């Protein structure tokens, strides 16, 4: 993904050991949008939730569109995080790329919309989600339910400046 003059890296985390949660905290409130780009190996049976400000209640909604070239499905969920994917067959040798676009994260008069995409092993998913809270987002976490993100995984949070 090419960086433009409006896209600024805020922080990067590269795992030196397996981890169940990755958190970016103290996010500057000087951008209009955020982009979280993750390149990671995953473990078998891993579910991922993207959460804001430590909120792990059922304040998130998402719809997912998934396809692998031979079939697809659509699902909707209310959950304890934006759940970009649920994988029961992901293995640590497969690299997953996940990109989350978090819009209007500082606006305290709206719920926070999220649009994302992930790719792994010939499969792709697009999802749209909503954090049903009007608080400004000051931290973003990716939480692995069941298994861990593996060593060498990289997570980068970018800020998008208003045009």
N, C-alpha and C positions, 0 to 999 in steps of 0.2 A: 504494500500500500504506500504510494508516494505521499510524502508529507508536503503540505502546502504551507503558505505563510500564515494560514488561519488555524493550523493544527499544531499544538504544542505538547510534547511529552511532559507529563506531570511526574510520573514515577514508573519504574520497572522493577519487577521482582523475578529473579531466576532461582528456582529451587535447587538447593544443595542436598536435599533429602526429601523424602515423600512428605506431603502435607495434606491435611483435610480441608483447610480453610486458607484463603488468600484474602487479605484485607488491605485496602487503600483507605487511609484515614486522613483527617485534616485536609480535605480537598479544598483548594482555593475556590472562592466564590466569584472569581473574576472572568469566567467563561460563560457562554450561553448553553453549551452542550458538552457531553462527555462521550468518549469512545473507549471501550475496553476491548483490547485485542489480546487473545490468549492462544498460545501454541503449546499444546501439552500432550503428554502421554497419559492415558487413563487406565484404570484398573477394571477388571471384570466386575460387572454389577454396579457400576458407578452411576449415580444420579447427581445432577448439578443444579444448585439453586443460586440465583443471583439475588442478593439482599442489600437493602439500603439502611443505613443508620442503625444497624444491629437489630432491625425488626424481623423477628422470625415467627410472627403471627400470620394468620391467613388473610393478609391484606394485599395479596397479589393475584392478578388474573392474567391468563395468557392463552393464546390460540396458536397452535403449531401446525405447519404444513411440511410434510416429510416425503421424500421420494428417494428411490435408489436405482432408477432406470427401468425397473420391471414392475413397480407398484408404488403405492403411496398411501398416506392417510392424513386425516385432519383430526386434531384433538383439542379440547378446551379444558382448562383446569383453573380452579381457585386453590391456591396453595400458600406455603410459607416462604415462597420466593419465586421470582420469575424462573421457570424451569425450562431452559432452552432445549434440553433433551433428556430422555430417560434411556439408558443403555443397559441391556442385560448381556450383551456380547462384546462389549468394547475390551480390547486387550492392550497391554502396555506397549506393544511394538507398533501400534497404529498411532500416527500423529493426528491430533484433532485441532482444527483451527476454529475458534469461536470469536465472533465480533459482535459486541453489544453497543448500540447507539442509544444513549440516554439523553432525551431532549428536555430542555427547560428545567434543568436540575436545581436552579436557584429560585425559580418562581414559586412563591408561597401561596398562590391563589388557585393552583391547579394540581390534580393528580399527575404523577410522573409517567409519561409514556416511554416505552422501550421497544426498539425494533432490532432484531438480531438475526444472525445466520451462523450456522456451523457446518463444517465439512469434515467428513472422515470416511476413509475406506470406500469411496465410490457412493457415498450417501450424502444428502444435503437436506438441511432443514432451514426454513424461514419461520420466524415467530414474531408476534406482536404481543406486548405485555403492558401491564399498568400496575404501578404501585399506588394503591388507593390511600394516599397520604399527601397533605399539602406542604409538609415540612421541606425545607431546602435539604438537598442531599449533601451530607458532609463525609460519609464513608460508603464505600462499595465493597462488598464481600462476595467471593465465589466460594460456595460451600459444597464439598463433595459428600454426599450422603452414602454411606456404605463402604466406600473405598477411598483411595487417596490419589491426588495428583502426583505424578512420579517425578523423580529427580531429573533436572534439566528442563522442566516445563518453564515457560516464560509468560509473564503477564505484564502488559503495559497499559497504563491509563493515560489518555490524551485529553486535553481541553480544546474546545473549538471556540474561537473568538467570533463575536458578532461581525457580520459583513458590513 
